[in-house]
């Protein structure tokens, strides 16, 4: 029996959903714009998981980190259209509090290799957010 899109999620929700933004396709694979996707791939590899295609327009997997269920995903839409995929992923993984959603993306205002953690706030002109 198929579950309705609006049906409540069954099972344990993810403690965290980590979404790496980027663009699909070989021409973007190693670009700075795809750093989010690279981070998600690396996390999956480190935890022995494989990203697989799903109904959420993304490559995704679930891993355990310190006993918590963590969902990892890389939307297969172009970055500017990633919201469609993220919305489906949030629903699938039972993320009701968006404080449990982590979005990893490039930031052209920062030098390469620099990491900035940010909670809330504006989009700073980033069309993928």
SESETI-563467 format. One record per residue (C-alpha): residue number from 1; residue in one letter; x, y, z. Coordinates in steps of 0.1 Angstrom, whole numbers, plus 5000, padded with zeros to 4 digits. Layout:
SESETI-563467
seba i NUM&aa A&X X&Y Y&Z Z
...
***
This chain:
SESETI-563467
seba i 1&aa X&X 5000&Y 5000&Z 5000
seba i 2&aa X&X 5014&Y 5034&Z 4990
seba i 3&aa X&X 5016&Y 5061&Z 5016
seba i 4&aa X&X 5001&Y 5095&Z 5008
seba i 5&aa X&X 5025&Y 5124&Z 5004
seba i 6&aa X&X 5007&Y 5141&Z 5033
seba i 7&aa X&X 5006&Y 5110&Z 5055
seba i 8&aa X&X 5025&Y 5112&Z 5088
seba i 9&aa X&X 5060&Y 5097&Z 5087
seba i 10&aa X&X 5064&Y 5063&Z 5102
seba i 11&aa X&X 5095&Y 5053&Z 5121
seba i 12&aa X&X 5122&Y 5072&Z 5138
seba i 13&aa X&X 5128&Y 5107&Z 5123
seba i 14&aa X&X 5164&Y 5117&Z 5115
seba i 15&aa X&X 5182&Y 5136&Z 5142
seba i 16&aa X&X 5197&Y 5157&Z 5115
seba i 17&aa X&X 5194&Y 5162&Z 5077
seba i 18&aa X&X 5226&Y 5174&Z 5060
seba i 19&aa X&X 5220&Y 5187&Z 5025
seba i 20&aa X&X 5249&Y 5195&Z 5002
seba i 21&aa X&X 5241&Y 5220&Z 4975
seba i 22&aa X&X 5257&Y 5219&Z 4941
seba i 23&aa X&X 5248&Y 5212&Z 4905
seba i 24&aa X&X 5244&Y 5178&Z 4889
seba i 25&aa X&X 5266&Y 5167&Z 4860
seba i 26&aa X&X 5302&Y 5159&Z 4853
seba i 27&aa X&X 5310&Y 5195&Z 4843
seba i 28&aa X&X 5303&Y 5207&Z 4878
seba i 29&aa X&X 5318&Y 5177&Z 4897
seba i 30&aa X&X 5350&Y 5194&Z 4909
seba i 31&aa X&X 5339&Y 5230&Z 4908
seba i 32&aa X&X 5339&Y 5252&Z 4939
seba i 33&aa X&X 5301&Y 5255&Z 4934
seba i 34&aa X&X 5298&Y 5218&Z 4943
seba i 35&aa X&X 5315&Y 5219&Z 4977
seba i 36&aa X&X 5283&Y 5210&Z 4995
seba i 37&aa X&X 5279&Y 5179&Z 4974
seba i 38&aa X&X 5315&Y 5170&Z 4980
seba i 39&aa X&X 5310&Y 5173&Z 5018
seba i 40&aa X&X 5280&Y 5150&Z 5017
seba i 41&aa X&X 5298&Y 5124&Z 4996
seba i 42&aa X&X 5328&Y 5124&Z 5019
seba i 43&aa X&X 5305&Y 5120&Z 5050
seba i 44&aa X&X 5288&Y 5091&Z 5033
seba i 45&aa X&X 5321&Y 5074&Z 5024
seba i 46&aa X&X 5335&Y 5079&Z 5059
seba i 47&aa X&X 5305&Y 5061&Z 5074
seba i 48&aa X&X 5305&Y 5033&Z 5048
seba i 49&aa X&X 5273&Y 5044&Z 5031
seba i 50&aa X&X 5263&Y 5048&Z 4995
seba i 51&aa X&X 5243&Y 5077&Z 4981
seba i 52&aa X&X 5213&Y 5064&Z 4961
seba i 53&aa X&X 5188&Y 5081&Z 4939
seba i 54&aa X&X 5153&Y 5084&Z 4953
seba i 55&aa X&X 5119&Y 5100&Z 4949
seba i 56&aa X&X 5131&Y 5132&Z 4965
seba i 57&aa X&X 5151&Y 5143&Z 4934
seba i 58&aa X&X 5183&Y 5137&Z 4953
seba i 59&aa X&X 5211&Y 5112&Z 4960
seba i 60&aa X&X 5207&Y 5103&Z 4997
seba i 61&aa X&X 5215&Y 5079&Z 5024
seba i 62&aa X&X 5213&Y 5075&Z 5062
seba i 63&aa X&X 5241&Y 5069&Z 5086
seba i 64&aa X&X 5246&Y 5066&Z 5123
seba i 65&aa X&X 5267&Y 5093&Z 5140
seba i 66&aa X&X 5272&Y 5089&Z 5178
seba i 67&aa X&X 5241&Y 5067&Z 5178
seba i 68&aa X&X 5219&Y 5093&Z 5160
seba i 69&aa X&X 5203&Y 5087&Z 5127
seba i 70&aa X&X 5216&Y 5113&Z 5102
seba i 71&aa X&X 5203&Y 5117&Z 5067
seba i 72&aa X&X 5227&Y 5129&Z 5040
seba i 73&aa X&X 5216&Y 5142&Z 5007
seba i 74&aa X&X 5227&Y 5160&Z 4975
seba i 75&aa X&X 5198&Y 5173&Z 4954
seba i 76&aa X&X 5199&Y 5163&Z 4917
seba i 77&aa X&X 5183&Y 5195&Z 4907
seba i 78&aa X&X 5203&Y 5226&Z 4898
seba i 79&aa X&X 5212&Y 5247&Z 4928
seba i 80&aa X&X 5187&Y 5274&Z 4921
seba i 81&aa X&X 5159&Y 5248&Z 4921
seba i 82&aa X&X 5171&Y 5228&Z 4951
seba i 83&aa X&X 5142&Y 5238&Z 4973
seba i 84&aa X&X 5119&Y 5213&Z 4957
seba i 85&aa X&X 5142&Y 5185&Z 4966
seba i 86&aa X&X 5149&Y 5198&Z 5001
seba i 87&aa X&X 5112&Y 5201&Z 5008
seba i 88&aa X&X 5107&Y 5164&Z 4999
seba i 89&aa X&X 5138&Y 5154&Z 5020
seba i 90&aa X&X 5126&Y 5173&Z 5050
seba i 91&aa X&X 5092&Y 5155&Z 5048
seba i 92&aa X&X 5107&Y 5121&Z 5042
seba i 93&aa X&X 5131&Y 5123&Z 5072
seba i 94&aa X&X 5106&Y 5138&Z 5096
seba i 95&aa X&X 5124&Y 5171&Z 5101
seba i 96&aa X&X 5098&Y 5193&Z 5119
seba i 97&aa X&X 5123&Y 5217&Z 5134
seba i 98&aa X&X 5144&Y 5233&Z 5108
seba i 99&aa X&X 5172&Y 5237&Z 5134
seba i 100&aa X&X 5179&Y 5201&Z 5125
seba i 101&aa X&X 5185&Y 5210&Z 5088
seba i 102&aa X&X 5221&Y 5217&Z 5078
seba i 103&aa X&X 5228&Y 5231&Z 5044
seba i 104&aa X&X 5263&Y 5230&Z 5031
seba i 105&aa X&X 5272&Y 5253&Z 5002
seba i 106&aa X&X 5298&Y 5275&Z 4987
seba i 107&aa X&X 5302&Y 5311&Z 4996
seba i 108&aa X&X 5320&Y 5333&Z 4971
seba i 109&aa X&X 5326&Y 5360&Z 4998
seba i 110&aa X&X 5349&Y 5337&Z 5017
seba i 111&aa X&X 5384&Y 5325&Z 5006
seba i 112&aa X&X 5385&Y 5288&Z 4994
seba i 113&aa X&X 5389&Y 5265&Z 5024
seba i 114&aa X&X 5372&Y 5288&Z 5049
seba i 115&aa X&X 5343&Y 5275&Z 5068
seba i 116&aa X&X 5316&Y 5296&Z 5083
seba i 117&aa X&X 5287&Y 5283&Z 5105
seba i 118&aa X&X 5256&Y 5304&Z 5104
seba i 119&aa X&X 5222&Y 5300&Z 5121
seba i 120&aa X&X 5193&Y 5316&Z 5103
seba i 121&aa X&X 5196&Y 5350&Z 5087
seba i 122&aa X&X 5193&Y 5361&Z 5051
seba i 123&aa X&X 5203&Y 5345&Z 5019
seba i 124&aa X&X 5231&Y 5369&Z 5011
seba i 125&aa X&X 5222&Y 5367&Z 4974
seba i 126&aa X&X 5226&Y 5329&Z 4972
seba i 127&aa X&X 5199&Y 5318&Z 4948
seba i 128&aa X&X 5201&Y 5281&Z 4960
seba i 129&aa X&X 5190&Y 5290&Z 4995
***
